[in-house]
Amino acid sequence: MEWILGLLGGLLGGNVAGAKNGLGLAGNSIAGAVGGGLTGALLQGVMGGGMDVTQIASQVGGGGAVGAALAAVVGAVVKRSKSKS
């Protein structure tokens, strides 16, 4: 259940950070969801189960941050490879 919160945070973070990178809504959503879902699963393993306010905030926040970073990195790589072509 906790990884879903990371996934949702990643979706949001990916689209916020990736707004200018040219991946579009679907690309930003996928990159953000992958980063957020993986972060959510990792945090769940480290912090254990449970649904208190702190864990919910860390799942969504961590997923959003990693999702945003991954969308930005993927966007930069795609943009760079397009400019070399």
Biopython code that builds the backbone (N, CA, C, O; Angstrom):
import numpy as np
from Bio.PDB.StructureBuilder import StructureBuilder

atoms = [
    (1, "MET", "N", (0.822, -1.205, 0.000)),
    (1, "MET", "CA", (0.000, 0.000, 0.000)),
    (1, "MET", "C", (0.859, 1.259, 0.000)),
    (1, "MET", "O", (0.529, 2.236, -0.672)),
    (2, "GLU", "N", (1.955, 1.240, 0.747)),
    (2, "GLU", "CA", (2.776, 2.428, 0.862)),
    (2, "GLU", "C", (3.424, 2.812, -0.465)),
    (2, "GLU", "O", (3.605, 3.998, -0.741)),
    (3, "TRP", "N", (3.775, 1.825, -1.290)),
    (3, "TRP", "CA", (4.405, 2.144, -2.574)),
    (3, "TRP", "C", (3.456, 2.890, -3.488)),
    (3, "TRP", "O", (3.891, 3.626, -4.373)),
    (4, "ILE", "N", (2.145, 2.703, -3.276)),
    (4, "ILE", "CA", (1.161, 3.427, -4.088)),
    (4, "ILE", "C", (1.249, 4.924, -3.800)),
    (4, "ILE", "O", (1.118, 5.745, -4.708)),
    (5, "LEU", "N", (1.471, 5.273, -2.532)),
    (5, "LEU", "CA", (1.630, 6.684, -2.191)),
    (5, "LEU", "C", (2.877, 7.257, -2.862)),
    (5, "LEU", "O", (2.857, 8.388, -3.349)),
    (6, "GLY", "N", (3.953, 6.484, -2.887)),
    (6, "GLY", "CA", (5.161, 6.921, -3.579)),
    (6, "GLY", "C", (4.923, 7.072, -5.074)),
    (6, "GLY", "O", (5.422, 8.009, -5.697)),
    (7, "LEU", "N", (4.162, 6.152, -5.642)),
    (7, "LEU", "CA", (3.821, 6.204, -7.054)),
    (7, "LEU", "C", (3.031, 7.466, -7.377)),
    (7, "LEU", "O", (3.317, 8.145, -8.363)),
    (8, "LEU", "N", (2.048, 7.778, -6.557)),
    (8, "LEU", "CA", (1.243, 8.980, -6.781)),
    (8, "LEU", "C", (2.087, 10.247, -6.629)),
    (8, "LEU", "O", (1.958, 11.187, -7.414)),
    (9, "GLY", "N", (2.942, 10.262, -5.621)),
    (9, "GLY", "CA", (3.853, 11.398, -5.459)),
    (9, "GLY", "C", (4.778, 11.532, -6.654)),
    (9, "GLY", "O", (5.059, 12.641, -7.108)),
    (10, "GLY", "N", (5.249, 10.405, -7.163)),
    (10, "GLY", "CA", (6.116, 10.412, -8.339)),
    (10, "GLY", "C", (5.406, 10.929, -9.581)),
    (10, "GLY", "O", (5.994, 11.671, -10.368)),
    (11, "LEU", "N", (4.158, 10.547, -9.759)),
    (11, "LEU", "CA", (3.374, 11.063, -10.889)),
    (11, "LEU", "C", (3.307, 12.585, -10.847)),
    (11, "LEU", "O", (3.537, 13.260, -11.850)),
    (12, "LEU", "N", (2.993, 13.100, -9.689)),
    (12, "LEU", "CA", (2.889, 14.547, -9.524)),
    (12, "LEU", "C", (4.250, 15.217, -9.707)),
    (12, "LEU", "O", (4.378, 16.188, -10.453)),
    (13, "GLY", "N", (5.261, 14.690, -9.023)),
    (13, "GLY", "CA", (6.599, 15.276, -9.115)),
    (13, "GLY", "C", (7.169, 15.208, -10.517)),
    (13, "GLY", "O", (7.809, 16.155, -10.971)),
    (14, "GLY", "N", (6.947, 14.111, -11.204)),
    (14, "GLY", "CA", (7.442, 13.960, -12.561)),
    (14, "GLY", "C", (6.848, 14.980, -13.515)),
    (14, "GLY", "O", (7.542, 15.503, -14.387)),
    (15, "ASN", "N", (5.576, 15.260, -13.349)),
    (15, "ASN", "CA", (4.931, 16.236, -14.228)),
    (15, "ASN", "C", (5.276, 17.666, -13.868)),
    (15, "ASN", "O", (5.325, 18.527, -14.746)),
    (16, "VAL", "N", (5.514, 17.933, -12.601)),
    (16, "VAL", "CA", (5.925, 19.284, -12.205)),
    (16, "VAL", "C", (7.343, 19.568, -12.696)),
    (16, "VAL", "O", (7.591, 20.610, -13.304)),
    (17, "ALA", "N", (8.255, 18.667, -12.442)),
    (17, "ALA", "CA", (9.650, 18.889, -12.830)),
    (17, "ALA", "C", (9.864, 18.733, -14.324)),
    (17, "ALA", "O", (10.742, 19.384, -14.891)),
    (18, "GLY", "N", (9.091, 17.895, -14.963)),
    (18, "GLY", "CA", (9.299, 17.619, -16.374)),
    (18, "GLY", "C", (8.493, 18.492, -17.307)),
    (18, "GLY", "O", (8.419, 18.202, -18.501)),
    (19, "ALA", "N", (7.887, 19.553, -16.801)),
    (19, "ALA", "CA", (7.009, 20.379, -17.626)),
    (19, "ALA", "C", (7.723, 20.988, -18.827)),
    (19, "ALA", "O", (7.091, 21.244, -19.852)),
    (20, "LYS", "N", (9.026, 21.224, -18.718)),
    (20, "LYS", "CA", (9.752, 21.892, -19.804)),
    (20, "LYS", "C", (10.727, 20.977, -20.530)),
    (20, "LYS", "O", (11.535, 21.462, -21.322)),
    (21, "ASN", "N", (10.680, 19.677, -20.287)),
    (21, "ASN", "CA", (11.707, 18.817, -20.868)),
    (21, "ASN", "C", (11.301, 18.115, -22.153)),
    (21, "ASN", "O", (12.121, 17.407, -22.739)),
    (22, "GLY", "N", (10.090, 18.279, -22.605)),
    (22, "GLY", "CA", (9.697, 17.733, -23.890)),
    (22, "GLY", "C", (9.264, 16.282, -23.901)),
    (22, "GLY", "O", (9.048, 15.724, -24.977)),
    (23, "LEU", "N", (9.128, 15.651, -22.751)),
    (23, "LEU", "CA", (8.664, 14.263, -22.733)),
    (23, "LEU", "C", (7.151, 14.170, -22.857)),
    (23, "LEU", "O", (6.626, 13.117, -23.218)),
    (24, "GLY", "N", (6.465, 15.223, -22.573)),
    (24, "GLY", "CA", (5.008, 15.227, -22.622)),
    (24, "GLY", "C", (4.411, 14.624, -21.361)),
    (24, "GLY", "O", (5.127, 14.136, -20.486)),
    (25, "LEU", "N", (3.113, 14.667, -21.287)),
    (25, "LEU", "CA", (2.396, 14.189, -20.107)),
    (25, "LEU", "C", (2.660, 12.711, -19.844)),
    (25, "LEU", "O", (2.936, 12.319, -18.710)),
    (26, "ALA", "N", (2.576, 11.897, -20.880)),
    (26, "ALA", "CA", (2.771, 10.453, -20.691)),
    (26, "ALA", "C", (4.199, 10.127, -20.272)),
    (26, "ALA", "O", (4.407, 9.333, -19.355)),
    (27, "GLY", "N", (5.181, 10.729, -20.930)),
    (27, "GLY", "CA", (6.581, 10.461, -20.596)),
    (27, "GLY", "C", (6.936, 10.905, -19.191)),
    (27, "GLY", "O", (7.604, 10.180, -18.454)),
    (28, "ASN", "N", (6.486, 12.101, -18.819)),
    (28, "ASN", "CA", (6.747, 12.597, -17.465)),
    (28, "ASN", "C", (6.053, 11.729, -16.422)),
    (28, "ASN", "O", (6.615, 11.449, -15.363)),
    (29, "SER", "N", (4.837, 11.308, -16.726)),
    (29, "SER", "CA", (4.086, 10.459, -15.794)),
    (29, "SER", "C", (4.769, 9.117, -15.598)),
    (29, "SER", "O", (4.873, 8.629, -14.473)),
    (30, "ILE", "N", (5.237, 8.517, -16.687)),
    (30, "ILE", "CA", (5.898, 7.215, -16.584)),
    (30, "ILE", "C", (7.199, 7.331, -15.805)),
    (30, "ILE", "O", (7.454, 6.537, -14.900)),
    (31, "ALA", "N", (8.026, 8.319, -16.152)),
    (31, "ALA", "CA", (9.301, 8.494, -15.447)),
    (31, "ALA", "C", (9.061, 8.791, -13.970)),
    (31, "ALA", "O", (9.734, 8.225, -13.108)),
    (32, "GLY", "N", (8.117, 9.664, -13.676)),
    (32, "GLY", "CA", (7.813, 9.994, -12.286)),
    (32, "GLY", "C", (7.260, 8.804, -11.519)),
    (32, "GLY", "O", (7.635, 8.575, -10.369)),
    (33, "ALA", "N", (6.366, 8.043, -12.150)),
    (33, "ALA", "CA", (5.770, 6.880, -11.485)),
    (33, "ALA", "C", (6.812, 5.812, -11.197)),
    (33, "ALA", "O", (6.783, 5.189, -10.135)),
    (34, "VAL", "N", (7.730, 5.594, -12.130)),
    (34, "VAL", "CA", (8.781, 4.600, -11.904)),
    (34, "VAL", "C", (9.648, 5.026, -10.721)),
    (34, "VAL", "O", (9.895, 4.237, -9.809)),
    (35, "GLY", "N", (10.103, 6.269, -10.742)),
    (35, "GLY", "CA", (10.931, 6.762, -9.642)),
    (35, "GLY", "C", (10.200, 6.774, -8.312)),
    (35, "GLY", "O", (10.751, 6.372, -7.287)),
    (36, "GLY", "N", (8.969, 7.232, -8.331)),
    (36, "GLY", "CA", (8.177, 7.289, -7.102)),
    (36, "GLY", "C", (7.811, 5.923, -6.567)),
    (36, "GLY", "O", (7.862, 5.692, -5.359)),
    (37, "GLY", "N", (7.437, 5.005, -7.465)),
    (37, "GLY", "CA", (7.085, 3.646, -7.038)),
    (37, "GLY", "C", (8.266, 2.914, -6.434)),
    (37, "GLY", "O", (8.133, 2.239, -5.413)),
    (38, "LEU", "N", (9.425, 3.049, -7.069)),
    (38, "LEU", "CA", (10.633, 2.411, -6.518)),
    (38, "LEU", "C", (11.011, 3.012, -5.170)),
    (38, "LEU", "O", (11.399, 2.296, -4.247)),
    (39, "THR", "N", (10.896, 4.322, -5.064)),
    (39, "THR", "CA", (11.196, 4.978, -3.790)),
    (39, "THR", "C", (10.215, 4.545, -2.717)),
    (39, "THR", "O", (10.608, 4.295, -1.577)),
    (40, "GLY", "N", (8.938, 4.454, -3.072)),
    (40, "GLY", "CA", (7.934, 4.009, -2.111)),
    (40, "GLY", "C", (8.207, 2.608, -1.610)),
    (40, "GLY", "O", (8.079, 2.330, -0.418)),
    (41, "ALA", "N", (8.586, 1.721, -2.527)),
    (41, "ALA", "CA", (8.898, 0.342, -2.134)),
    (41, "ALA", "C", (10.145, 0.305, -1.250)),
    (41, "ALA", "O", (10.195, -0.447, -0.276)),
    (42, "LEU", "N", (11.142, 1.109, -1.587)),
    (42, "LEU", "CA", (12.365, 1.160, -0.787)),
    (42, "LEU", "C", (12.083, 1.703, 0.614)),
    (42, "LEU", "O", (12.542, 1.141, 1.608)),
    (43, "LEU", "N", (11.331, 2.793, 0.686)),
    (43, "LEU", "CA", (11.010, 3.364, 1.995)),
    (43, "LEU", "C", (10.158, 2.417, 2.827)),
    (43, "LEU", "O", (10.310, 2.356, 4.047)),
    (44, "GLN", "N", (9.265, 1.680, 2.181)),
    (44, "GLN", "CA", (8.447, 0.706, 2.897)),
    (44, "GLN", "C", (9.334, -0.365, 3.517)),
    (44, "GLN", "O", (9.121, -0.771, 4.660)),
    (45, "GLY", "N", (10.329, -0.822, 2.760)),
    (45, "GLY", "CA", (11.239, -1.834, 3.288)),
    (45, "GLY", "C", (12.085, -1.322, 4.439)),
    (45, "GLY", "O", (12.346, -2.046, 5.401)),
    (46, "VAL", "N", (12.509, -0.080, 4.337)),
    (46, "VAL", "CA", (13.363, 0.502, 5.381)),
    (46, "VAL", "C", (12.565, 0.863, 6.629)),
    (46, "VAL", "O", (12.995, 0.591, 7.751)),
    (47, "MET", "N", (11.399, 1.478, 6.425)),
    (47, "MET", "CA", (10.623, 1.985, 7.553)),
    (47, "MET", "C", (9.627, 0.975, 8.098)),
    (47, "MET", "O", (9.098, 1.158, 9.194)),
    (48, "GLY", "N", (9.365, -0.084, 7.349)),
    (48, "GLY", "CA", (8.378, -1.064, 7.793)),
    (48, "GLY", "C", (6.972, -0.615, 7.438)),
    (48, "GLY", "O", (6.780, 0.463, 6.875)),
    (49, "GLY", "N", (6.005, -1.431, 7.761)),
    (49, "GLY", "CA", (4.611, -1.133, 7.453)),
    (49, "GLY", "C", (4.028, -0.134, 8.420)),
    (49, "GLY", "O", (4.649, 0.198, 9.429)),
    (50, "GLY", "N", (2.867, 0.337, 8.126)),
    (50, "GLY", "CA", (2.185, 1.295, 8.988)),
    (50, "GLY", "C", (1.733, 2.492, 8.196)),
    (50, "GLY", "O", (2.272, 2.786, 7.129)),
    (51, "MET", "N", (0.753, 3.176, 8.712)),
    (51, "MET", "CA", (0.206, 4.306, 7.984)),
    (51, "MET", "C", (0.015, 5.516, 8.898)),
    (51, "MET", "O", (-1.084, 6.068, 8.958)),
    (52, "ASP", "N", (1.050, 5.935, 9.601)),
    (52, "ASP", "CA", (0.905, 7.149, 10.374)),
    (52, "ASP", "C", (1.230, 8.351, 9.485)),
    (52, "ASP", "O", (1.689, 8.179, 8.355)),
    (53, "VAL", "N", (0.999, 9.542, 9.980)),
    (53, "VAL", "CA", (1.152, 10.754, 9.189)),
    (53, "VAL", "C", (2.578, 10.923, 8.688)),
    (53, "VAL", "O", (2.787, 11.352, 7.553)),
    (54, "THR", "N", (3.547, 10.596, 9.504)),
    (54, "THR", "CA", (4.947, 10.734, 9.108)),
    (54, "THR", "C", (5.284, 9.817, 7.947)),
    (54, "THR", "O", (5.960, 10.239, 7.009)),
    (55, "GLN", "N", (4.835, 8.590, 7.988)),
    (55, "GLN", "CA", (5.123, 7.663, 6.904)),
    (55, "GLN", "C", (4.402, 8.045, 5.626)),
    (55, "GLN", "O", (4.965, 7.908, 4.539)),
    (56, "ILE", "N", (3.183, 8.517, 5.729)),
    (56, "ILE", "CA", (2.459, 8.960, 4.541)),
    (56, "ILE", "C", (3.188, 10.132, 3.896)),
    (56, "ILE", "O", (3.374, 10.159, 2.679)),
    (57, "ALA", "N", (3.597, 11.093, 4.703)),
    (57, "ALA", "CA", (4.317, 12.256, 4.179)),
    (57, "ALA", "C", (5.641, 11.853, 3.554)),
    (57, "ALA", "O", (6.022, 12.387, 2.512)),
    (58, "SER", "N", (6.351, 10.915, 4.181)),
    (58, "SER", "CA", (7.637, 10.501, 3.618)),
    (58, "SER", "C", (7.456, 9.724, 2.324)),
    (58, "SER", "O", (8.272, 9.859, 1.413)),
    (59, "GLN", "N", (6.420, 8.925, 2.221)),
    (59, "GLN", "CA", (6.154, 8.174, 0.992)),
    (59, "GLN", "C", (5.829, 9.117, -0.165)),
    (59, "GLN", "O", (6.398, 9.001, -1.250)),
    (60, "VAL", "N", (4.916, 10.045, 0.074)),
    (60, "VAL", "CA", (4.505, 10.969, -0.982)),
    (60, "VAL", "C", (5.638, 11.937, -1.318)),
    (60, "VAL", "O", (5.924, 12.179, -2.491)),
    (61, "GLY", "N", (6.279, 12.485, -0.295)),
    (61, "GLY", "CA", (7.375, 13.425, -0.521)),
    (61, "GLY", "C", (8.575, 12.784, -1.182)),
    (61, "GLY", "O", (9.140, 13.341, -2.123)),
    (62, "GLY", "N", (8.967, 11.622, -0.701)),
    (62, "GLY", "CA", (10.097, 10.915, -1.299)),
    (62, "GLY", "C", (9.805, 10.496, -2.725)),
    (62, "GLY", "O", (10.650, 10.640, -3.608)),
    (63, "GLY", "N", (8.614, 9.981, -2.947)),
    (63, "GLY", "CA", (8.223, 9.594, -4.303)),
    (63, "GLY", "C", (8.175, 10.780, -5.237)),
    (63, "GLY", "O", (8.586, 10.687, -6.394)),
    (64, "GLY", "N", (7.674, 11.894, -4.737)),
    (64, "GLY", "CA", (7.615, 13.110, -5.559)),
    (64, "GLY", "C", (8.990, 13.632, -5.911)),
    (64, "GLY", "O", (9.237, 14.026, -7.051)),
    (65, "ALA", "N", (9.887, 13.638, -4.939)),
    (65, "ALA", "CA", (11.244, 14.143, -5.184)),
    (65, "ALA", "C", (12.001, 13.259, -6.168)),
    (65, "ALA", "O", (12.616, 13.763, -7.107)),
    (66, "VAL", "N", (11.961, 11.962, -5.964)),
    (66, "VAL", "CA", (12.676, 11.058, -6.856)),
    (66, "VAL", "C", (12.004, 11.010, -8.233)),
    (66, "VAL", "O", (12.687, 10.942, -9.254)),
    (67, "GLY", "N", (10.692, 11.045, -8.260)),
    (67, "GLY", "CA", (9.984, 11.087, -9.535)),
    (67, "GLY", "C", (10.323, 12.343, -10.328)),
    (67, "GLY", "O", (10.506, 12.285, -11.544)),
    (68, "ALA", "N", (10.406, 13.472, -9.641)),
    (68, "ALA", "CA", (10.787, 14.723, -10.300)),
    (68, "ALA", "C", (12.209, 14.649, -10.831)),
    (68, "ALA", "O", (12.479, 15.059, -11.960)),
    (69, "ALA", "N", (13.107, 14.132, -10.027)),
    (69, "ALA", "CA", (14.505, 14.024, -10.450)),
    (69, "ALA", "C", (14.643, 13.091, -11.648)),
    (69, "ALA", "O", (15.359, 13.408, -12.599)),
    (70, "LEU", "N", (13.974, 11.958, -11.612)),
    (70, "LEU", "CA", (14.075, 11.004, -12.714)),
    (70, "LEU", "C", (13.483, 11.580, -13.997)),
    (70, "LEU", "O", (14.058, 11.400, -15.070)),
    (71, "ALA", "N", (12.358, 12.263, -13.910)),
    (71, "ALA", "CA", (11.765, 12.882, -15.094)),
    (71, "ALA", "C", (12.696, 13.948, -15.669)),
    (71, "ALA", "O", (12.837, 14.056, -16.887)),
    (72, "ALA", "N", (13.327, 14.728, -14.806)),
    (72, "ALA", "CA", (14.258, 15.761, -15.272)),
    (72, "ALA", "C", (15.475, 15.141, -15.951)),
    (72, "ALA", "O", (15.919, 15.630, -16.990)),
    (73, "VAL", "N", (16.016, 14.077, -15.380)),
    (73, "VAL", "CA", (17.188, 13.421, -15.962)),
    (73, "VAL", "C", (16.839, 12.781, -17.299)),
    (73, "VAL", "O", (17.574, 12.945, -18.273)),
    (74, "VAL", "N", (15.740, 12.063, -17.357)),
    (74, "VAL", "CA", (15.330, 11.424, -18.611)),
    (74, "VAL", "C", (15.063, 12.490, -19.670)),
    (74, "VAL", "O", (15.451, 12.326, -20.826)),
    (75, "GLY", "N", (14.410, 13.566, -19.286)),
    (75, "GLY", "CA", (14.154, 14.648, -20.231)),
    (75, "GLY", "C", (15.432, 15.269, -20.766)),
    (75, "GLY", "O", (15.525, 15.561, -21.958)),
    (76, "ALA", "N", (16.415, 15.474, -19.902)),
    (76, "ALA", "CA", (17.698, 16.041, -20.333)),
    (76, "ALA", "C", (18.418, 15.098, -21.290)),
    (76, "ALA", "O", (18.998, 15.539, -22.282)),
    (77, "VAL", "N", (18.382, 13.815, -20.996)),
    (77, "VAL", "CA", (19.040, 12.829, -21.867)),
    (77, "VAL", "C", (18.361, 12.790, -23.236)),
    (77, "VAL", "O", (19.033, 12.769, -24.267)),
    (78, "VAL", "N", (17.033, 12.780, -23.242)),
    (78, "VAL", "CA", (16.297, 12.751, -24.505)),
    (78, "VAL", "C", (16.561, 14.025, -25.300)),
    (78, "VAL", "O", (16.787, 13.967, -26.509)),
    (79, "LYS", "N", (16.534, 15.162, -24.636)),
    (79, "LYS", "CA", (16.770, 16.435, -25.317)),
    (79, "LYS", "C", (18.180, 16.478, -25.905)),
    (79, "LYS", "O", (18.377, 16.955, -27.022)),
    (80, "ARG", "N", (19.155, 15.981, -25.150)),
    (80, "ARG", "CA", (20.538, 15.981, -25.621)),
    (80, "ARG", "C", (20.716, 15.048, -26.819)),
    (80, "ARG", "O", (21.410, 15.378, -27.781)),
    (81, "SER", "N", (20.075, 13.875, -26.745)),
    (81, "SER", "CA", (20.218, 12.930, -27.863)),
    (81, "SER", "C", (19.522, 13.466, -29.119)),
    (81, "SER", "O", (19.982, 13.193, -30.228)),
    (82, "LYS", "N", (18.438, 14.212, -28.976)),
    (82, "LYS", "CA", (17.748, 14.802, -30.133)),
    (82, "LYS", "C", (18.606, 15.899, -30.758)),
    (82, "LYS", "O", (18.624, 16.056, -31.979)),
    (83, "SER", "N", (19.317, 16.656, -29.922)),
    (83, "SER", "CA", (20.127, 17.755, -30.457)),
    (83, "SER", "C", (21.362, 17.246, -31.179)),
    (83, "SER", "O", (21.898, 17.959, -32.027)),
    (84, "LYS", "N", (21.836, 16.042, -30.880)),
    (84, "LYS", "CA", (22.991, 15.457, -31.552)),
    (84, "LYS", "C", (22.622, 14.824, -32.883)),
    (84, "LYS", "O", (23.485, 14.604, -33.734)),
    (85, "SER", "N", (21.336, 14.531, -33.063)),
    (85, "SER", "CA", (20.884, 13.864, -34.297)),
    (85, "SER", "C", (20.820, 14.808, -35.454)),
    (85, "SER", "O", (20.459, 14.405, -36.560)),
]
sb = StructureBuilder()
sb.init_structure("model")
sb.init_model(0)
sb.init_chain("A")
sb.init_seg("    ")
for serial, (resi, resn, name, xyz) in enumerate(atoms, 1):
    if name == "N":
        sb.init_residue(resn, " ", resi, " ")
    sb.init_atom(name, np.array(xyz, "f"), 0.0, 1.0, " ", f" {name:<3s}", serial, name[0])
structure = sb.get_structure()
